[in-house]
Amino acid sequence: MNAPDSTATGTGAAPVRANLLGMNRAQLEAFFLEMGEKKFRAQQVLKWIHHAGVTDIGQMSNLGKALREKLQAVAEVRPPQIVSQQDSADGTRKWAVRVDGGGLVETVLIPTAGRATLCVSSQVGCSLDCSFCSTGKQGFQRDLSSAEIIGQVWLAIKSYDAFQSGKGRIVTNVVLMGMGEPLLNFDNVVTAMDLMLEDLAYGLSKRRVTLSTSGVVPALDRLAGVSEVSLAVSLHAPNDALRDQLVPINRKYPIAMLLRSCRDYMAAQSDRNRVVTIEYTLIAGVNDRVEHARELAQLLRDLPCKINLIPFNPFDQSDYRRPGGNAVSRFWQVLVDAGYIVTVRTTRGDDIDAACGQLVGQVVDRTRRSERYRGAQDSQVIKVG
């Protein structure tokens, strides 16, 4: 039976059961039709999994006994596994989540007044190697399945006993800003976002689900045809020369091409009042000068956007420094004077390394990048000694 998150093992071994956790409504309907069942069963199963938090097919009482037995033979509901949980003094909660193949990814819930934003990962590691991000220094292992992506939402709600506890909605917003580049895992990310928006699953508004990309232009162009989630762009520099150094994918898809794709994405939305969020990590002495702010203001003049300034969060494998408060204020003021809506991201969860750019999992690195970075660091230590 063909289904998402279903793979065959070697010759003579039993096939792996399809993981229903990662199927959107259309995929579940197709799954049941292939079984010779009515497609309305998909609606029932979606509610059991994503409204009630049930993983035992045997407990899905509005499915007949014969159907439950038939379903258990070919399918399962299997979320990833929480390995550890850390709670910050500011209320932020971070989970280390084990996925198939032994990798670990990190998921962070950030509560603020009236809402709670869940930052989810889309890959084990990341292939893009942005110079200011700790995740990229670990290298890349693989894409997460749709079940492993939506499973992070499921686990966060389960962690607060919130499926049937009467506590209300724990997760009000989801941002794909964790480990990995979401648009390089296109199909699985889109399926997971479908479930975030699905009324029979999590029922989030398209304004409350945000995909953050470093600028994979062909995939962003493709996304415009299948999704209306909010868009955030990791820009971090006002010109190609500097962005080439900070965000290497810019060498393939330079800023002009990226901003054109952003404008096309927004033009495709049914809601014409939407804007792109421009993410700009401020790094002391690198991209935080007043002239950078002026150049950024000019660059974005034709793009409906708001700007989120993110003071750099240090980590062991980087020599970059966090800018001082005066530098951040000067940068902010230039953009505000130019007419932009500008926020400065408050650092949350830095006492548990859950702040932006600090997420570190366990990556079986296929790129050997982490080995090279460690070797470079060791060489520096030897030279200093």
C-alpha positions as CSV (number, residue, x, y, z in Angstrom):
1,M,0.0,0.0,0.0
2,N,1.5,3.3,-1.0
3,A,1.3,6.0,1.6
4,P,3.4,8.8,3.0
5,D,5.9,7.7,5.7
6,S,5.6,4.1,4.6
7,T,8.7,2.2,3.5
8,A,9.5,-1.3,2.6
9,T,12.3,-3.2,4.4
10,G,14.7,-5.7,2.8
11,T,13.7,-8.9,1.1
12,G,11.8,-11.3,3.3
13,A,11.1,-8.7,6.0
14,A,7.7,-7.4,6.9
15,P,6.8,-3.9,5.5
16,V,6.9,-1.0,7.8
17,R,3.4,0.1,8.7
18,A,2.2,3.5,7.3
19,N,2.4,6.3,9.9
20,L,-1.0,8.0,9.9
21,L,0.3,10.8,12.0
22,G,1.9,12.5,9.0
23,M,-1.0,12.2,6.5
24,N,-3.1,15.2,5.6
25,R,-6.8,14.8,4.8
26,A,-6.4,14.1,1.1
27,Q,-3.7,11.5,1.8
28,L,-5.8,9.8,4.5
29,E,-8.8,9.7,2.2
30,A,-6.8,8.1,-0.5
31,F,-5.4,5.6,2.0
32,F,-8.8,4.5,3.1
33,L,-10.1,4.3,-0.4
34,E,-7.2,2.0,-1.3
35,M,-8.2,-0.2,1.6
36,G,-11.7,-0.4,0.2
37,E,-13.1,1.8,2.9
38,K,-15.2,5.0,2.7
39,K,-13.1,8.2,2.7
40,F,-15.0,9.7,5.6
41,R,-13.0,7.5,7.8
42,A,-10.1,9.9,7.3
43,Q,-12.1,12.6,9.1
44,Q,-12.6,10.3,12.1
45,V,-9.0,9.3,12.3
46,L,-7.8,12.9,12.0
47,K,-9.9,13.9,15.0
48,W,-8.6,10.9,17.0
49,I,-5.0,11.7,16.3
50,H,-4.9,15.5,16.4
51,H,-7.9,16.5,18.5
52,A,-7.8,13.7,21.1
53,G,-4.1,12.8,21.0
54,V,-4.8,9.1,20.6
55,T,-2.1,6.9,19.1
56,D,-3.7,3.5,19.8
57,I,-5.9,2.6,16.8
58,G,-7.7,0.1,19.1
59,Q,-9.1,3.0,21.1
60,M,-10.7,4.7,18.1
61,S,-14.2,3.6,19.1
62,N,-16.2,5.0,16.3
63,L,-14.4,2.7,13.9
64,G,-15.8,-0.8,13.8
65,K,-13.8,-3.6,15.4
66,A,-13.1,-5.3,12.0
67,L,-11.8,-2.0,10.6
68,R,-9.6,-1.3,13.6
69,E,-8.0,-4.8,13.2
70,K,-7.6,-4.3,9.5
71,L,-6.0,-0.9,10.1
72,Q,-3.7,-2.1,12.8
73,A,-2.2,-4.6,10.4
74,V,-1.1,-1.9,7.9
75,A,-0.8,1.3,9.8
76,E,0.2,2.9,13.1
77,V,0.2,6.3,14.8
78,R,3.8,6.9,15.8
79,P,5.1,10.3,17.0
80,P,8.8,11.0,17.5
81,Q,10.2,10.5,21.0
82,I,11.0,13.2,23.5
83,V,14.5,12.5,24.9
84,S,14.7,15.6,27.2
85,Q,12.8,18.6,28.2
86,Q,14.2,21.9,29.6
87,D,12.2,24.8,31.0
88,S,13.7,28.3,31.0
89,A,13.2,30.9,33.7
90,D,11.2,33.0,31.2
91,G,8.7,30.1,30.5
92,T,10.3,28.9,27.3
93,R,10.3,25.1,27.0
94,K,12.7,23.2,24.8
95,W,12.5,19.5,23.8
96,A,15.2,17.3,22.3
97,V,13.2,15.0,20.0
98,R,14.6,11.7,18.7
99,V,13.7,10.8,15.1
100,D,14.2,7.7,13.0
101,G,17.9,6.9,12.3
102,G,19.0,8.2,15.7
103,G,19.2,11.9,15.0
104,L,18.0,14.5,17.5
105,V,16.2,17.8,16.6
106,E,15.1,20.5,18.9
107,T,11.6,22.1,19.3
108,V,10.9,25.2,21.3
109,L,7.7,26.7,22.7
110,I,7.8,30.4,23.4
111,P,4.9,31.8,25.5
112,T,4.0,35.5,25.4
113,A,1.0,37.4,26.5
114,G,-2.1,35.8,24.8
115,R,-0.2,33.3,22.6
116,A,2.4,30.6,22.5
117,T,4.6,30.1,19.4
118,L,6.1,26.8,18.6
119,C,9.4,26.7,16.6
120,V,9.6,23.4,14.8
121,S,12.5,21.8,12.9
122,S,12.2,20.5,9.3
123,Q,15.6,18.7,8.9
124,V,18.2,16.9,11.0
125,G,20.9,19.5,10.7
126,C,21.0,21.9,7.7
127,S,22.8,21.9,4.4
128,L,23.0,25.6,4.0
129,D,25.8,26.5,6.5
130,C,24.9,30.1,7.2
131,S,27.9,31.5,9.0
132,F,26.0,32.8,12.1
133,C,23.9,29.7,12.8
134,S,24.9,26.9,15.2
135,T,22.7,24.4,13.4
136,G,24.6,24.8,10.2
137,K,27.9,24.0,11.9
138,Q,26.6,20.5,12.6
139,G,26.2,19.5,9.0
140,F,23.3,17.7,7.5
141,Q,21.8,14.2,8.0
142,R,18.4,14.0,6.3
143,D,14.9,15.6,5.8
144,L,12.3,15.0,8.5
145,S,9.2,13.1,7.4
146,S,5.8,14.8,7.6
147,A,5.0,12.7,10.7
148,E,8.2,13.9,12.4
149,I,7.4,17.6,11.6
150,I,3.8,17.6,12.7
151,G,4.8,15.2,15.5
152,Q,6.6,18.1,17.1
153,V,3.3,20.0,17.4
154,W,1.6,16.9,18.7
155,L,4.3,16.3,21.3
156,A,4.2,19.9,22.5
157,I,0.4,19.7,23.1
158,K,0.8,16.3,24.8
159,S,3.6,17.7,27.0
160,Y,1.1,20.1,28.6
161,D,-1.6,17.4,28.8
162,A,-3.7,19.8,26.6
163,F,-5.5,17.5,24.2
164,Q,-8.4,16.8,26.6
165,S,-7.5,18.8,29.7
166,G,-9.7,21.8,29.1
167,K,-6.6,24.1,29.2
168,G,-7.4,25.7,25.9
169,R,-5.1,25.9,22.9
170,I,-1.5,25.6,24.0
171,V,0.1,26.2,20.6
172,T,-1.4,29.3,18.9
173,N,1.3,29.9,16.4
174,V,3.8,27.7,14.5
175,V,7.0,28.9,12.9
176,L,9.2,26.7,10.7
177,M,12.3,28.3,12.0
178,G,14.0,25.4,13.8
179,M,16.7,23.2,12.4
180,G,16.9,23.0,8.7
181,E,15.7,24.9,5.6
182,P,12.0,24.1,5.1
183,L,11.9,24.6,1.4
184,L,14.6,22.0,0.8
185,N,12.1,19.5,2.3
186,F,9.2,20.8,0.3
187,D,6.6,18.0,0.1
188,N,6.9,16.9,3.8
189,V,6.8,20.5,5.0
190,V,3.7,21.3,2.9
191,T,1.9,18.2,4.1
192,A,2.7,19.1,7.8
193,M,1.5,22.7,7.2
194,D,-1.7,21.3,5.7
195,L,-2.3,19.6,9.0
196,M,-1.5,22.7,11.0
197,L,-4.2,24.5,9.0
198,E,-6.7,21.7,8.9
199,D,-9.8,22.2,11.0
200,L,-10.0,18.5,11.8
201,A,-6.4,18.7,13.1
202,Y,-5.0,21.9,14.6
203,G,-7.1,24.5,12.9
204,L,-4.5,27.3,12.8
205,S,-5.0,30.4,10.7
206,K,-2.8,30.8,7.7
207,R,-1.5,34.0,9.4
208,R,-0.4,32.0,12.4
209,V,1.8,29.5,10.5
210,T,5.0,31.0,9.2
211,L,7.6,29.4,6.9
212,S,11.0,30.9,7.2
213,T,13.4,30.5,4.3
214,S,17.0,31.5,3.5
215,G,16.0,31.9,-0.1
216,V,15.5,28.7,-2.1
217,V,13.9,30.6,-4.9
218,P,12.5,27.8,-7.2
219,A,10.8,26.2,-4.2
220,L,9.4,29.5,-3.0
221,D,7.9,30.0,-6.5
222,R,6.4,26.6,-6.2
223,L,5.0,27.3,-2.7
224,A,3.0,30.2,-4.1
225,G,0.8,27.7,-5.9
226,V,0.0,25.4,-3.0
227,S,0.0,27.4,0.2
228,E,-1.0,30.7,1.8
229,V,1.0,30.5,5.0
230,S,2.9,33.6,6.2
231,L,6.4,34.1,4.8
232,A,9.6,35.1,6.6
233,V,12.9,35.6,4.8
234,S,16.3,35.3,6.4
235,L,18.0,38.2,4.7
236,H,20.7,39.4,7.2
237,A,22.5,41.7,4.7
238,P,21.5,44.6,2.4
239,N,23.8,43.7,-0.5
240,D,25.0,40.6,-2.3
241,A,28.6,40.9,-1.4
242,L,27.9,40.7,2.3
243,R,25.1,38.2,2.0
244,D,27.3,35.9,0.0
245,Q,29.5,35.6,3.1
246,L,26.7,35.2,5.7
247,V,24.1,33.2,3.7
248,P,26.0,31.1,1.0
249,I,22.9,30.2,-0.9
250,N,22.8,33.8,-2.0
251,R,25.6,33.0,-4.5
252,K,23.0,30.8,-6.3
253,Y,19.9,32.9,-5.7
254,P,21.0,36.6,-5.2
255,I,18.9,39.2,-3.4
256,A,17.2,40.7,-6.5
257,M,16.0,37.2,-7.5
258,L,14.8,36.4,-4.0
259,L,12.9,39.7,-3.5
260,R,11.2,39.1,-6.9
261,S,10.1,35.7,-5.7
262,C,8.8,37.2,-2.5
263,R,6.7,39.8,-4.4
264,D,5.3,37.0,-6.6
265,Y,4.4,35.0,-3.5
266,M,2.6,37.9,-1.9
267,A,0.8,38.7,-5.2
268,A,-0.5,35.1,-5.3
269,Q,-2.2,35.4,-1.8
270,S,-6.0,35.9,-1.6
271,D,-5.4,38.3,1.3
272,R,-3.7,41.4,-0.2
273,N,-3.0,42.9,3.2
274,R,-0.3,40.4,4.0
275,V,3.4,41.3,4.3
276,V,6.7,39.5,4.3
277,T,8.7,39.4,7.5
278,I,12.3,40.2,6.8
279,E,14.6,38.6,9.4
280,Y,17.9,40.4,10.0
281,T,20.4,39.1,12.5
282,L,22.5,42.0,13.8
283,I,26.2,41.0,14.2
284,A,28.6,43.4,15.8
285,G,30.9,45.0,13.3
286,V,29.6,42.9,10.4
287,N,26.2,44.1,9.3
288,D,25.0,46.4,12.1
289,R,26.2,49.9,11.0
290,V,24.0,52.8,10.2
291,E,25.0,52.7,6.5
292,H,23.8,49.0,6.4
293,A,20.4,50.2,7.8
294,R,20.1,52.9,5.1
295,E,21.0,50.4,2.4
296,L,18.4,48.0,3.7
297,A,15.8,50.6,3.8
298,Q,16.4,51.4,0.1
299,L,16.6,47.8,-0.9
300,L,13.2,46.9,0.5
301,R,11.3,50.0,-0.7
302,D,9.2,48.0,-3.2
303,L,8.4,45.0,-1.0
304,P,5.4,45.1,1.4
305,C,7.2,44.0,4.6
306,K,8.0,44.4,8.2
307,I,11.4,43.9,9.6
308,N,12.5,41.8,12.6
309,L,15.9,42.6,14.0
310,I,17.6,39.8,15.8
311,P,20.6,40.6,18.0
312,F,23.1,37.7,17.4
313,N,23.0,34.9,20.0
314,P,26.6,33.7,20.6
315,F,27.6,30.0,20.4
316,D,30.8,28.1,20.8
317,Q,31.7,27.6,17.2
318,S,31.4,31.3,16.2
319,D,33.7,34.3,16.7
320,Y,30.8,36.7,16.0
321,R,29.6,39.0,18.7
322,R,26.3,40.4,19.8
323,P,25.9,44.2,19.1
324,G,25.5,46.6,21.9
325,G,22.2,48.2,22.7
326,N,23.2,51.5,21.2
327,A,24.0,49.9,17.8
328,V,20.7,48.1,17.8
329,S,18.8,51.3,18.6
330,R,20.6,53.3,15.9
331,F,19.9,50.6,13.3
332,W,16.2,50.4,14.4
333,Q,15.8,54.2,14.2
334,V,17.0,54.5,10.6
335,L,14.5,51.9,9.5
336,V,11.6,53.4,11.5
337,D,12.4,56.9,10.1
338,A,12.2,55.3,6.6
339,G,8.6,54.3,7.4
340,Y,9.0,50.6,8.2
341,I,7.4,48.6,11.0
342,V,10.4,47.3,12.9
343,T,10.6,45.0,15.9
344,V,13.6,43.8,17.9
345,R,13.3,40.2,18.8
346,T,13.5,39.7,22.6
347,T,16.0,36.9,23.4
348,R,14.0,34.1,25.0
349,G,15.3,30.8,26.4
350,D,19.0,31.7,26.1
351,D,19.6,30.0,29.5
352,I,18.7,26.7,27.9
353,D,20.2,27.5,24.5
354,A,16.8,27.8,22.9
355,A,17.3,31.3,21.5
356,C,17.3,32.1,17.7
357,G,20.4,30.5,16.1
358,Q,21.3,28.4,19.1
359,L,19.4,25.2,18.3
360,V,21.7,22.2,18.4
361,G,20.6,18.6,17.9
362,Q,22.4,15.3,17.2
363,V,23.3,15.0,13.6
364,V,24.9,12.0,11.8
365,D,26.6,14.4,9.5
366,R,26.7,13.3,5.9
367,T,28.7,16.4,4.8
368,R,31.6,16.2,7.3
369,R,31.1,19.9,7.9
370,S,31.0,19.5,11.7
371,E,34.3,17.6,11.6
372,R,35.9,20.4,9.6
373,Y,34.7,23.1,12.0
374,R,35.9,21.1,15.0
375,G,39.3,20.6,13.3
376,A,39.6,24.4,12.6
377,Q,38.7,25.2,16.2
378,D,41.3,22.7,17.5
379,S,43.9,24.3,15.2
380,Q,43.2,27.7,16.6
381,V,43.5,26.5,20.1
382,I,46.9,24.9,19.4
383,K,48.1,28.1,17.7
384,V,47.1,30.2,20.7
385,G,48.7,27.7,23.1
